[in-house]
Amino acid sequence: MLPVEETNEVNPICPHCGKVLFKVLCRGLESVFGKRYIYFYPECHKVLGVS
Ligand SMILES: [Zn+2]
């Protein structure tokens, strides 16, 4: 198992446009599965994932 270390000193980089990410945007989704969220990059709006 790999350990996970939380950090606020390094910012992630968008794999799509290569820009440094200072935050990730999300929007709520209404579905039969209940309240879900879609996460996307603020610069290029590419979707990171859904929870
Ligand atoms: Zn991007």
mmCIF file of the protein (N, C-alpha, C, O) and its ligand, coordinates in Angstrom:
data_MODEL
# 
_entry.id   MODEL 
# 
loop_
_entity.id 
_entity.type 
_entity.pdbx_number_of_molecules 
1 polymer     1 
2 non-polymer 1 
# 
_entity_poly.entity_id                      1 
_entity_poly.type                           'polypeptide(L)' 
_entity_poly.nstd_linkage                   no 
_entity_poly.nstd_monomer                   no 
_entity_poly.pdbx_seq_one_letter_code       MLPVEETNEVNPICPHCGKVLFKVLCRGLESVFGKRYIYFYPECHKVLGVS 
_entity_poly.pdbx_seq_one_letter_code_can   MLPVEETNEVNPICPHCGKVLFKVLCRGLESVFGKRYIYFYPECHKVLGVS 
_entity_poly.pdbx_strand_id                 A 
# 
loop_
_entity_poly_seq.entity_id 
_entity_poly_seq.num 
_entity_poly_seq.mon_id 
_entity_poly_seq.hetero 
1 1  MET n 
1 2  LEU n 
1 3  PRO n 
1 4  VAL n 
1 5  GLU n 
1 6  GLU n 
1 7  THR n 
1 8  ASN n 
1 9  GLU n 
1 10 VAL n 
1 11 ASN n 
1 12 PRO n 
1 13 ILE n 
1 14 CYS n 
1 15 PRO n 
1 16 HIS n 
1 17 CYS n 
1 18 GLY n 
1 19 LYS n 
1 20 VAL n 
1 21 LEU n 
1 22 PHE n 
1 23 LYS n 
1 24 VAL n 
1 25 LEU n 
1 26 CYS n 
1 27 ARG n 
1 28 GLY n 
1 29 LEU n 
1 30 GLU n 
1 31 SER n 
1 32 VAL n 
1 33 PHE n 
1 34 GLY n 
1 35 LYS n 
1 36 ARG n 
1 37 TYR n 
1 38 ILE n 
1 39 TYR n 
1 40 PHE n 
1 41 TYR n 
1 42 PRO n 
1 43 GLU n 
1 44 CYS n 
1 45 HIS n 
1 46 LYS n 
1 47 VAL n 
1 48 LEU n 
1 49 GLY n 
1 50 VAL n 
1 51 SER n 
# 
loop_
_struct_asym.id 
_struct_asym.entity_id 
A 1 
B 2 
# 
loop_
_chem_comp.id 
_chem_comp.type 
_chem_comp.mon_nstd_flag 
ARG 'L-peptide linking' y 
ASN 'L-peptide linking' y 
CYS 'L-peptide linking' y 
GLU 'L-peptide linking' y 
GLY 'peptide linking'   y 
HIS 'L-peptide linking' y 
ILE 'L-peptide linking' y 
LEU 'L-peptide linking' y 
LYS 'L-peptide linking' y 
MET 'L-peptide linking' y 
PHE 'L-peptide linking' y 
PRO 'L-peptide linking' y 
SER 'L-peptide linking' y 
THR 'L-peptide linking' y 
TYR 'L-peptide linking' y 
VAL 'L-peptide linking' y 
ZN  non-polymer         . 
# 
_pdbx_entity_nonpoly.entity_id   2 
_pdbx_entity_nonpoly.name        ? 
_pdbx_entity_nonpoly.comp_id     ZN 
# 
_pdbx_nonpoly_scheme.asym_id         B 
_pdbx_nonpoly_scheme.entity_id       2 
_pdbx_nonpoly_scheme.mon_id          ZN 
_pdbx_nonpoly_scheme.ndb_seq_num     1 
_pdbx_nonpoly_scheme.pdb_seq_num     101 
_pdbx_nonpoly_scheme.auth_seq_num    101 
_pdbx_nonpoly_scheme.pdb_mon_id      ZN 
_pdbx_nonpoly_scheme.auth_mon_id     ZN 
_pdbx_nonpoly_scheme.pdb_strand_id   A 
_pdbx_nonpoly_scheme.pdb_ins_code    . 
# 
loop_
_atom_site.group_PDB 
_atom_site.id 
_atom_site.type_symbol 
_atom_site.label_atom_id 
_atom_site.label_alt_id 
_atom_site.label_comp_id 
_atom_site.label_asym_id 
_atom_site.label_entity_id 
_atom_site.label_seq_id 
_atom_site.pdbx_PDB_ins_code 
_atom_site.Cartn_x 
_atom_site.Cartn_y 
_atom_site.Cartn_z 
_atom_site.occupancy 
_atom_site.B_iso_or_equiv 
_atom_site.pdbx_formal_charge 
_atom_site.auth_seq_id 
_atom_site.auth_comp_id 
_atom_site.auth_asym_id 
_atom_site.auth_atom_id 
_atom_site.pdbx_PDB_model_num 
ATOM   1   N  N  . MET A 1 1  ? 0.838   -1.196 0.000   1.00 0.00 ? 1   MET A N  1 
ATOM   2   C  CA . MET A 1 1  ? 0.000   0.000  0.000   1.00 0.00 ? 1   MET A CA 1 
ATOM   3   C  C  . MET A 1 1  ? 0.872   1.245  0.000   1.00 0.00 ? 1   MET A C  1 
ATOM   4   O  O  . MET A 1 1  ? 1.887   1.303  0.695   1.00 0.00 ? 1   MET A O  1 
ATOM   5   N  N  . LEU A 1 2  ? 0.476   2.232  -0.776  1.00 0.00 ? 2   LEU A N  1 
ATOM   6   C  CA . LEU A 1 2  ? 1.194   3.501  -0.800  1.00 0.00 ? 2   LEU A CA 1 
ATOM   7   C  C  . LEU A 1 2  ? 0.583   4.454  0.214   1.00 0.00 ? 2   LEU A C  1 
ATOM   8   O  O  . LEU A 1 2  ? -0.641  4.550  0.308   1.00 0.00 ? 2   LEU A O  1 
ATOM   9   N  N  . PRO A 1 3  ? 1.407   5.157  0.973   1.00 0.00 ? 3   PRO A N  1 
ATOM   10  C  CA . PRO A 1 3  ? 0.868   6.137  1.907   1.00 0.00 ? 3   PRO A CA 1 
ATOM   11  C  C  . PRO A 1 3  ? 0.419   7.391  1.165   1.00 0.00 ? 3   PRO A C  1 
ATOM   12  O  O  . PRO A 1 3  ? 0.988   7.731  0.127   1.00 0.00 ? 3   PRO A O  1 
ATOM   13  N  N  . VAL A 1 4  ? -0.585  8.076  1.678   1.00 0.00 ? 4   VAL A N  1 
ATOM   14  C  CA . VAL A 1 4  ? -1.042  9.349  1.130   1.00 0.00 ? 4   VAL A CA 1 
ATOM   15  C  C  . VAL A 1 4  ? -0.646  10.448 2.097   1.00 0.00 ? 4   VAL A C  1 
ATOM   16  O  O  . VAL A 1 4  ? -0.909  10.358 3.296   1.00 0.00 ? 4   VAL A O  1 
ATOM   17  N  N  . GLU A 1 5  ? -0.015  11.482 1.572   1.00 0.00 ? 5   GLU A N  1 
ATOM   18  C  CA . GLU A 1 5  ? 0.392   12.614 2.401   1.00 0.00 ? 5   GLU A CA 1 
ATOM   19  C  C  . GLU A 1 5  ? -0.327  13.862 1.931   1.00 0.00 ? 5   GLU A C  1 
ATOM   20  O  O  . GLU A 1 5  ? -0.222  14.237 0.763   1.00 0.00 ? 5   GLU A O  1 
ATOM   21  N  N  . GLU A 1 6  ? -1.052  14.506 2.823   1.00 0.00 ? 6   GLU A N  1 
ATOM   22  C  CA . GLU A 1 6  ? -1.752  15.735 2.473   1.00 0.00 ? 6   GLU A CA 1 
ATOM   23  C  C  . GLU A 1 6  ? -0.772  16.894 2.418   1.00 0.00 ? 6   GLU A C  1 
ATOM   24  O  O  . GLU A 1 6  ? 0.093   17.022 3.285   1.00 0.00 ? 6   GLU A O  1 
ATOM   25  N  N  . THR A 1 7  ? -0.905  17.752 1.389   1.00 0.00 ? 7   THR A N  1 
ATOM   26  C  CA . THR A 1 7  ? -0.019  18.908 1.277   1.00 0.00 ? 7   THR A CA 1 
ATOM   27  C  C  . THR A 1 7  ? -0.783  20.118 0.762   1.00 0.00 ? 7   THR A C  1 
ATOM   28  O  O  . THR A 1 7  ? -1.690  19.992 -0.061  1.00 0.00 ? 7   THR A O  1 
ATOM   29  N  N  . ASN A 1 8  ? -0.411  21.280 1.250   1.00 0.00 ? 8   ASN A N  1 
ATOM   30  C  CA . ASN A 1 8  ? -0.931  22.543 0.743   1.00 0.00 ? 8   ASN A CA 1 
ATOM   31  C  C  . ASN A 1 8  ? 0.181   23.374 0.126   1.00 0.00 ? 8   ASN A C  1 
ATOM   32  O  O  . ASN A 1 8  ? -0.021  24.540 -0.212  1.00 0.00 ? 8   ASN A O  1 
ATOM   33  N  N  . GLU A 1 9  ? 1.354   22.772 -0.020  1.00 0.00 ? 9   GLU A N  1 
ATOM   34  C  CA . GLU A 1 9  ? 2.524   23.499 -0.501  1.00 0.00 ? 9   GLU A CA 1 
ATOM   35  C  C  . GLU A 1 9  ? 2.766   23.301 -1.992  1.00 0.00 ? 9   GLU A C  1 
ATOM   36  O  O  . GLU A 1 9  ? 3.513   24.066 -2.603  1.00 0.00 ? 9   GLU A O  1 
ATOM   37  N  N  . VAL A 1 10 ? 2.152   22.298 -2.578  1.00 0.00 ? 10  VAL A N  1 
ATOM   38  C  CA . VAL A 1 10 ? 2.314   22.029 -4.007  1.00 0.00 ? 10  VAL A CA 1 
ATOM   39  C  C  . VAL A 1 10 ? 0.934   22.049 -4.640  1.00 0.00 ? 10  VAL A C  1 
ATOM   40  O  O  . VAL A 1 10 ? -0.004  21.436 -4.129  1.00 0.00 ? 10  VAL A O  1 
ATOM   41  N  N  . ASN A 1 11 ? 0.814   22.765 -5.768  1.00 0.00 ? 11  ASN A N  1 
ATOM   42  C  CA . ASN A 1 11 ? -0.472  22.816 -6.454  1.00 0.00 ? 11  ASN A CA 1 
ATOM   43  C  C  . ASN A 1 11 ? -0.506  21.811 -7.604  1.00 0.00 ? 11  ASN A C  1 
ATOM   44  O  O  . ASN A 1 11 ? 0.486   21.657 -8.317  1.00 0.00 ? 11  ASN A O  1 
ATOM   45  N  N  . PRO A 1 12 ? -1.636  21.126 -7.792  1.00 0.00 ? 12  PRO A N  1 
ATOM   46  C  CA . PRO A 1 12 ? -1.750  20.178 -8.902  1.00 0.00 ? 12  PRO A CA 1 
ATOM   47  C  C  . PRO A 1 12 ? -1.821  20.908 -10.246 1.00 0.00 ? 12  PRO A C  1 
ATOM   48  O  O  . PRO A 1 12 ? -2.177  22.085 -10.309 1.00 0.00 ? 12  PRO A O  1 
ATOM   49  N  N  . ILE A 1 13 ? -1.480  20.195 -11.306 1.00 0.00 ? 13  ILE A N  1 
ATOM   50  C  CA . ILE A 1 13 ? -1.507  20.753 -12.658 1.00 0.00 ? 13  ILE A CA 1 
ATOM   51  C  C  . ILE A 1 13 ? -2.563  20.014 -13.470 1.00 0.00 ? 13  ILE A C  1 
ATOM   52  O  O  . ILE A 1 13 ? -2.638  18.786 -13.445 1.00 0.00 ? 13  ILE A O  1 
ATOM   53  N  N  . CYS A 1 14 ? -3.375  20.779 -14.187 1.00 0.00 ? 14  CYS A N  1 
ATOM   54  C  CA . CYS A 1 14 ? -4.420  20.200 -15.031 1.00 0.00 ? 14  CYS A CA 1 
ATOM   55  C  C  . CYS A 1 14 ? -3.768  19.340 -16.119 1.00 0.00 ? 14  CYS A C  1 
ATOM   56  O  O  . CYS A 1 14 ? -2.875  19.815 -16.820 1.00 0.00 ? 14  CYS A O  1 
ATOM   57  N  N  . PRO A 1 15 ? -4.204  18.070 -16.271 1.00 0.00 ? 15  PRO A N  1 
ATOM   58  C  CA . PRO A 1 15 ? -3.617  17.208 -17.295 1.00 0.00 ? 15  PRO A CA 1 
ATOM   59  C  C  . PRO A 1 15 ? -4.073  17.587 -18.702 1.00 0.00 ? 15  PRO A C  1 
ATOM   60  O  O  . PRO A 1 15 ? -3.514  17.101 -19.685 1.00 0.00 ? 15  PRO A O  1 
ATOM   61  N  N  . HIS A 1 16 ? -5.076  18.445 -18.807 1.00 0.00 ? 16  HIS A N  1 
ATOM   62  C  CA . HIS A 1 16 ? -5.619  18.804 -20.120 1.00 0.00 ? 16  HIS A CA 1 
ATOM   63  C  C  . HIS A 1 16 ? -4.961  20.049 -20.698 1.00 0.00 ? 16  HIS A C  1 
ATOM   64  O  O  . HIS A 1 16 ? -4.542  20.049 -21.856 1.00 0.00 ? 16  HIS A O  1 
ATOM   65  N  N  . CYS A 1 17 ? -4.867  21.116 -19.897 1.00 0.00 ? 17  CYS A N  1 
ATOM   66  C  CA . CYS A 1 17 ? -4.339  22.372 -20.426 1.00 0.00 ? 17  CYS A CA 1 
ATOM   67  C  C  . CYS A 1 17 ? -2.994  22.737 -19.803 1.00 0.00 ? 17  CYS A C  1 
ATOM   68  O  O  . CYS A 1 17 ? -2.369  23.708 -20.229 1.00 0.00 ? 17  CYS A O  1 
ATOM   69  N  N  . GLY A 1 18 ? -2.531  21.976 -18.796 1.00 0.00 ? 18  GLY A N  1 
ATOM   70  C  CA . GLY A 1 18 ? -1.221  22.196 -18.225 1.00 0.00 ? 18  GLY A CA 1 
ATOM   71  C  C  . GLY A 1 18 ? -1.129  23.363 -17.267 1.00 0.00 ? 18  GLY A C  1 
ATOM   72  O  O  . GLY A 1 18 ? -0.033  23.705 -16.823 1.00 0.00 ? 18  GLY A O  1 
ATOM   73  N  N  . LYS A 1 19 ? -2.270  23.995 -16.930 1.00 0.00 ? 19  LYS A N  1 
ATOM   74  C  CA . LYS A 1 19 ? -2.251  25.128 -16.011 1.00 0.00 ? 19  LYS A CA 1 
ATOM   75  C  C  . LYS A 1 19 ? -2.246  24.655 -14.560 1.00 0.00 ? 19  LYS A C  1 
ATOM   76  O  O  . LYS A 1 19 ? -2.780  23.596 -14.230 1.00 0.00 ? 19  LYS A O  1 
ATOM   77  N  N  . VAL A 1 20 ? -1.625  25.472 -13.699 1.00 0.00 ? 20  VAL A N  1 
ATOM   78  C  CA . VAL A 1 20 ? -1.596  25.166 -12.275 1.00 0.00 ? 20  VAL A CA 1 
ATOM   79  C  C  . VAL A 1 20 ? -2.985  25.390 -11.701 1.00 0.00 ? 20  VAL A C  1 
ATOM   80  O  O  . VAL A 1 20 ? -3.631  26.397 -11.991 1.00 0.00 ? 20  VAL A O  1 
ATOM   81  N  N  . LEU A 1 21 ? -3.440  24.451 -10.892 1.00 0.00 ? 21  LEU A N  1 
ATOM   82  C  CA . LEU A 1 21 ? -4.764  24.542 -10.293 1.00 0.00 ? 21  LEU A CA 1 
ATOM   83  C  C  . LEU A 1 21 ? -4.669  25.061 -8.873  1.00 0.00 ? 21  LEU A C  1 
ATOM   84  O  O  . LEU A 1 21 ? -3.948  24.510 -8.041  1.00 0.00 ? 21  LEU A O  1 
ATOM   85  N  N  . PHE A 1 22 ? -5.409  26.130 -8.606  1.00 0.00 ? 22  PHE A N  1 
ATOM   86  C  CA . PHE A 1 22 ? -5.484  26.658 -7.245  1.00 0.00 ? 22  PHE A CA 1 
ATOM   87  C  C  . PHE A 1 22 ? -6.766  26.204 -6.574  1.00 0.00 ? 22  PHE A C  1 
ATOM   88  O  O  . PHE A 1 22 ? -6.912  26.296 -5.355  1.00 0.00 ? 22  PHE A O  1 
ATOM   89  N  N  . LYS A 1 23 ? -7.703  25.709 -7.392  1.00 0.00 ? 23  LYS A N  1 
ATOM   90  C  CA . LYS A 1 23 ? -8.949  25.171 -6.850  1.00 0.00 ? 23  LYS A CA 1 
ATOM   91  C  C  . LYS A 1 23 ? -9.603  24.302 -7.919  1.00 0.00 ? 23  LYS A C  1 
ATOM   92  O  O  . LYS A 1 23 ? -9.219  24.341 -9.088  1.00 0.00 ? 23  LYS A O  1 
ATOM   93  N  N  . VAL A 1 24 ? -10.587 23.527 -7.508  1.00 0.00 ? 24  VAL A N  1 
ATOM   94  C  CA . VAL A 1 24 ? -11.380 22.718 -8.424  1.00 0.00 ? 24  VAL A CA 1 
ATOM   95  C  C  . VAL A 1 24 ? -12.832 23.131 -8.227  1.00 0.00 ? 24  VAL A C  1 
ATOM   96  O  O  . VAL A 1 24 ? -13.285 23.289 -7.094  1.00 0.00 ? 24  VAL A O  1 
ATOM   97  N  N  . LEU A 1 25 ? -13.558 23.305 -9.313  1.00 0.00 ? 25  LEU A N  1 
ATOM   98  C  CA . LEU A 1 25 ? -14.965 23.686 -9.214  1.00 0.00 ? 25  LEU A CA 1 
ATOM   99  C  C  . LEU A 1 25 ? -15.841 22.441 -9.174  1.00 0.00 ? 25  LEU A C  1 
ATOM   100 O  O  . LEU A 1 25 ? -15.464 21.376 -9.662  1.00 0.00 ? 25  LEU A O  1 
ATOM   101 N  N  . CYS A 1 26 ? -17.027 22.604 -8.576  1.00 0.00 ? 26  CYS A N  1 
ATOM   102 C  CA . CYS A 1 26 ? -17.978 21.493 -8.593  1.00 0.00 ? 26  CYS A CA 1 
ATOM   103 C  C  . CYS A 1 26 ? -19.388 22.039 -8.768  1.00 0.00 ? 26  CYS A C  1 
ATOM   104 O  O  . CYS A 1 26 ? -19.678 23.184 -8.421  1.00 0.00 ? 26  CYS A O  1 
ATOM   105 N  N  . ARG A 1 27 ? -20.249 21.203 -9.307  1.00 0.00 ? 27  ARG A N  1 
ATOM   106 C  CA . ARG A 1 27 ? -21.660 21.529 -9.423  1.00 0.00 ? 27  ARG A CA 1 
ATOM   107 C  C  . ARG A 1 27 ? -22.470 20.347 -8.914  1.00 0.00 ? 27  ARG A C  1 
ATOM   108 O  O  . ARG A 1 27 ? -22.084 19.192 -9.092  1.00 0.00 ? 27  ARG A O  1 
ATOM   109 N  N  . GLY A 1 28 ? -23.584 20.646 -8.286  1.00 0.00 ? 28  GLY A N  1 
ATOM   110 C  CA . GLY A 1 28 ? -24.451 19.590 -7.771  1.00 0.00 ? 28  GLY A CA 1 
ATOM   111 C  C  . GLY A 1 28 ? -25.225 18.942 -8.895  1.00 0.00 ? 28  GLY A C  1 
ATOM   112 O  O  . GLY A 1 28 ? -25.593 19.603 -9.866  1.00 0.00 ? 28  GLY A O  1 
ATOM   113 N  N  . LEU A 1 29 ? -25.475 17.642 -8.768  1.00 0.00 ? 29  LEU A N  1 
ATOM   114 C  CA . LEU A 1 29 ? -26.263 16.891 -9.740  1.00 0.00 ? 29  LEU A CA 1 
ATOM   115 C  C  . LEU A 1 29 ? -27.428 16.240 -9.017  1.00 0.00 ? 29  LEU A C  1 
ATOM   116 O  O  . LEU A 1 29 ? -27.256 15.649 -7.951  1.00 0.00 ? 29  LEU A O  1 
ATOM   117 N  N  . GLU A 1 30 ? -28.612 16.349 -9.597  1.00 0.00 ? 30  GLU A N  1 
ATOM   118 C  CA . GLU A 1 30 ? -29.784 15.656 -9.057  1.00 0.00 ? 30  GLU A CA 1 
ATOM   119 C  C  . GLU A 1 30 ? -29.988 14.383 -9.865  1.00 0.00 ? 30  GLU A C  1 
ATOM   120 O  O  . GLU A 1 30 ? -30.083 14.435 -11.091 1.00 0.00 ? 30  GLU A O  1 
ATOM   121 N  N  . SER A 1 31 ? -30.054 13.265 -9.204  1.00 0.00 ? 31  SER A N  1 
ATOM   122 C  CA . SER A 1 31 ? -30.275 12.009 -9.926  1.00 0.00 ? 31  SER A CA 1 
ATOM   123 C  C  . SER A 1 31 ? -31.040 11.046 -9.047  1.00 0.00 ? 31  SER A C  1 
ATOM   124 O  O  . SER A 1 31 ? -31.295 11.329 -7.877  1.00 0.00 ? 31  SER A O  1 
ATOM   125 N  N  . VAL A 1 32 ? -31.409 9.896  -9.617  1.00 0.00 ? 32  VAL A N  1 
ATOM   126 C  CA . VAL A 1 32 ? -32.104 8.873  -8.836  1.00 0.00 ? 32  VAL A CA 1 
ATOM   127 C  C  . VAL A 1 32 ? -31.175 8.298  -7.767  1.00 0.00 ? 32  VAL A C  1 
ATOM   128 O  O  . VAL A 1 32 ? -31.629 7.661  -6.817  1.00 0.00 ? 32  VAL A O  1 
ATOM   129 N  N  . PHE A 1 33 ? -29.870 8.530  -7.932  1.00 0.00 ? 33  PHE A N  1 
ATOM   130 C  CA . PHE A 1 33 ? -28.911 8.057  -6.943  1.00 0.00 ? 33  PHE A CA 1 
ATOM   131 C  C  . PHE A 1 33 ? -28.785 9.040  -5.785  1.00 0.00 ? 33  PHE A C  1 
ATOM   132 O  O  . PHE A 1 33 ? -28.053 8.791  -4.827  1.00 0.00 ? 33  PHE A O  1 
ATOM   133 N  N  . GLY A 1 34 ? -29.513 10.176 -5.881  1.00 0.00 ? 34  GLY A N  1 
ATOM   134 C  CA . GLY A 1 34 ? -29.410 11.187 -4.839  1.00 0.00 ? 34  GLY A CA 1 
ATOM   135 C  C  . GLY A 1 34 ? -28.531 12.336 -5.297  1.00 0.00 ? 34  GLY A C  1 
ATOM   136 O  O  . GLY A 1 34 ? -28.250 12.494 -6.485  1.00 0.00 ? 34  GLY A O  1 
ATOM   137 N  N  . LYS A 1 35 ? -28.104 13.135 -4.328  1.00 0.00 ? 35  LYS A N  1 
ATOM   138 C  CA . LYS A 1 35 ? -27.279 14.311 -4.624  1.00 0.00 ? 35  LYS A CA 1 
ATOM   139 C  C  . LYS A 1 35 ? -25.854 13.884 -4.938  1.00 0.00 ? 35  LYS A C  1 
ATOM   140 O  O  . LYS A 1 35 ? -25.193 13.246 -4.119  1.00 0.00 ? 35  LYS A O  1 
ATOM   141 N  N  . ARG A 1 36 ? -25.385 14.239 -6.127  1.00 0.00 ? 36  ARG A N  1 
ATOM   142 C  CA . ARG A 1 36 ? -24.019 13.910 -6.534  1.00 0.00 ? 36  ARG A CA 1 
ATOM   143 C  C  . ARG A 1 36 ? -23.330 15.198 -6.953  1.00 0.00 ? 36  ARG A C  1 
ATOM   144 O  O  . ARG A 1 36 ? -23.978 16.229 -7.137  1.00 0.00 ? 36  ARG A O  1 
ATOM   145 N  N  . TYR A 1 37 ? -22.055 15.135 -7.099  1.00 0.00 ? 37  TYR A N  1 
ATOM   146 C  CA . TYR A 1 37 ? -21.300 16.312 -7.533  1.00 0.00 ? 37  TYR A CA 1 
ATOM   147 C  C  . TYR A 1 37 ? -20.407 15.963 -8.705  1.00 0.00 ? 37  TYR A C  1 
ATOM   148 O  O  . TYR A 1 37 ? -19.809 14.888 -8.759  1.00 0.00 ? 37  TYR A O  1 
ATOM   149 N  N  . ILE A 1 38 ? -20.328 16.910 -9.658  1.00 0.00 ? 38  ILE A N  1 
ATOM   150 C  CA . ILE A 1 38 ? -19.401 16.777 -10.771 1.00 0.00 ? 38  ILE A CA 1 
ATOM   151 C  C  . ILE A 1 38 ? -18.288 17.801 -10.558 1.00 0.00 ? 38  ILE A C  1 
ATOM   152 O  O  . ILE A 1 38 ? -18.546 18.984 -10.336 1.00 0.00 ? 38  ILE A O  1 
ATOM   153 N  N  . TYR A 1 39 ? -17.070 17.330 -10.627 1.00 0.00 ? 39  TYR A N  1 
ATOM   154 C  CA . TYR A 1 39 ? -15.902 18.186 -10.378 1.00 0.00 ? 39  TYR A CA 1 
ATOM   155 C  C  . TYR A 1 39 ? -15.213 18.512 -11.698 1.00 0.00 ? 39  TYR A C  1 
ATOM   156 O  O  . TYR A 1 39 ? -15.038 17.640 -12.549 1.00 0.00 ? 39  TYR A O  1 
ATOM   157 N  N  . PHE A 1 40 ? -14.822 19.785 -11.862 1.00 0.00 ? 40  PHE A N  1 
ATOM   158 C  CA . PHE A 1 40 ? -14.170 20.162 -13.112 1.00 0.00 ? 40  PHE A CA 1 
ATOM   159 C  C  . PHE A 1 40 ? -13.152 21.268 -12.888 1.00 0.00 ? 40  PHE A C  1 
ATOM   160 O  O  . PHE A 1 40 ? -13.177 21.983 -11.886 1.00 0.00 ? 40  PHE A O  1 
ATOM   161 N  N  . TYR A 1 41 ? -12.249 21.378 -13.869 1.00 0.00 ? 41  TYR A N  1 
ATOM   162 C  CA . TYR A 1 41 ? -11.172 22.339 -13.761 1.00 0.00 ? 41  TYR A CA 1 
ATOM   163 C  C  . TYR A 1 41 ? -11.663 23.736 -14.094 1.00 0.00 ? 41  TYR A C  1 
ATOM   164 O  O  . TYR A 1 41 ? -12.412 23.902 -15.057 1.00 0.00 ? 41  TYR A O  1 
ATOM   165 N  N  . PRO A 1 42 ? -11.266 24.744 -13.332 1.00 0.00 ? 42  PRO A N  1 
ATOM   166 C  CA . PRO A 1 42 ? -11.767 26.110 -13.545 1.00 0.00 ? 42  PRO A CA 1 
ATOM   167 C  C  . PRO A 1 42 ? -11.267 26.746 -14.836 1.00 0.00 ? 42  PRO A C  1 
ATOM   168 O  O  . PRO A 1 42 ? -11.945 27.620 -15.375 1.00 0.00 ? 42  PRO A O  1 
ATOM   169 N  N  . GLU A 1 43 ? -10.115 26.347 -15.350 1.00 0.00 ? 43  GLU A N  1 
ATOM   170 C  CA . GLU A 1 43 ? -9.548  26.998 -16.528 1.00 0.00 ? 43  GLU A CA 1 
ATOM   171 C  C  . GLU A 1 43 ? -10.173 26.482 -17.825 1.00 0.00 ? 43  GLU A C  1 
ATOM   172 O  O  . GLU A 1 43 ? -10.634 27.273 -18.649 1.00 0.00 ? 43  GLU A O  1 
ATOM   173 N  N  . CYS A 1 44 ? -10.189 25.175 -18.007 1.00 0.00 ? 44  CYS A N  1 
ATOM   174 C  CA . CYS A 1 44 ? -10.633 24.614 -19.289 1.00 0.00 ? 44  CYS A CA 1 
ATOM   175 C  C  . CYS A 1 44 ? -11.980 23.897 -19.177 1.00 0.00 ? 44  CYS A C  1 
ATOM   176 O  O  . CYS A 1 44 ? -12.526 23.446 -20.185 1.00 0.00 ? 44  CYS A O  1 
ATOM   177 N  N  . HIS A 1 45 ? -12.521 23.787 -17.955 1.00 0.00 ? 45  HIS A N  1 
ATOM   178 C  CA . HIS A 1 45 ? -13.832 23.183 -17.706 1.00 0.00 ? 45  HIS A CA 1 
ATOM   179 C  C  . HIS A 1 45 ? -13.870 21.678 -18.006 1.00 0.00 ? 45  HIS A C  1 
ATOM   180 O  O  . HIS A 1 45 ? -14.953 21.098 -18.083 1.00 0.00 ? 45  HIS A O  1 
ATOM   181 N  N  . LYS A 1 46 ? -12.732 21.055 -18.173 1.00 0.00 ? 46  LYS A N  1 
ATOM   182 C  CA . LYS A 1 46 ? -12.716 19.603 -18.377 1.00 0.00 ? 46  LYS A CA 1 
ATOM   183 C  C  . LYS A 1 46 ? -13.121 18.931 -17.084 1.00 0.00 ? 46  LYS A C  1 
ATOM   184 O  O  . LYS A 1 46 ? -12.768 19.394 -15.999 1.00 0.00 ? 46  LYS A O  1 
ATOM   185 N  N  . VAL A 1 47 ? -13.863 17.836 -17.195 1.00 0.00 ? 47  VAL A N  1 
ATOM   186 C  CA . VAL A 1 47 ? -14.390 17.153 -16.020 1.00 0.00 ? 47  VAL A CA 1 
ATOM   187 C  C  . VAL A 1 47 ? -13.325 16.266 -15.383 1.00 0.00 ? 47  VAL A C  1 
ATOM   188 O  O  . VAL A 1 47 ? -12.676 15.458 -16.047 1.00 0.00 ? 47  VAL A O  1 
ATOM   189 N  N  . LEU A 1 48 ? -13.169 16.446 -14.073 1.00 0.00 ? 48  LEU A N  1 
ATOM   190 C  CA . LEU A 1 48 ? -12.218 15.639 -13.314 1.00 0.00 ? 48  LEU A CA 1 
ATOM   191 C  C  . LEU A 1 48 ? -12.853 14.339 -12.853 1.00 0.00 ? 48  LEU A C  1 
ATOM   192 O  O  . LEU A 1 48 ? -12.211 13.289 -12.866 1.00 0.00 ? 48  LEU A O  1 
ATOM   193 N  N  . GLY A 1 49 ? -14.119 14.408 -12.443 1.00 0.00 ? 49  GLY A N  1 
ATOM   194 C  CA . GLY A 1 49 ? -14.777 13.195 -11.972 1.00 0.00 ? 49  GLY A CA 1 
ATOM   195 C  C  . GLY A 1 49 ? -16.115 13.513 -11.356 1.00 0.00 ? 49  GLY A C  1 
ATOM   196 O  O  . GLY A 1 49 ? -16.504 14.676 -11.254 1.00 0.00 ? 49  GLY A O  1 
ATOM   197 N  N  . VAL A 1 50 ? -16.821 12.471 -10.944 1.00 0.00 ? 50  VAL A N  1 
ATOM   198 C  CA . VAL A 1 50 ? -18.124 12.592 -10.326 1.00 0.00 ? 50  VAL A CA 1 
ATOM   199 C  C  . VAL A 1 50 ? -18.114 11.783 -9.050  1.00 0.00 ? 50  VAL A C  1 
ATOM   200 O  O  . VAL A 1 50 ? -17.589 10.670 -9.012  1.00 0.00 ? 50  VAL A O  1 
ATOM   201 N  N  . SER A 1 51 ? -18.700 12.347 -7.999  1.00 0.00 ? 51  SER A N  1 
ATOM   202 C  CA . SER A 1 51 ? -18.756 11.594 -6.742  1.00 0.00 ? 51  SER A CA 1 
ATOM   203 C  C  . SER A 1 51 ? -20.169 11.143 -6.461  1.00 0.00 ? 51  SER A C  1 
ATOM   204 O  O  . SER A 1 51 ? -20.419 10.493 -5.445  1.00 0.00 ? 51  SER A O  1 
HETATM 205 ZN ZN . ZN  B 2 .  ? -7.325  22.512 -17.779 1.00 0.00 2 101 ZN  A ZN 1 
# 
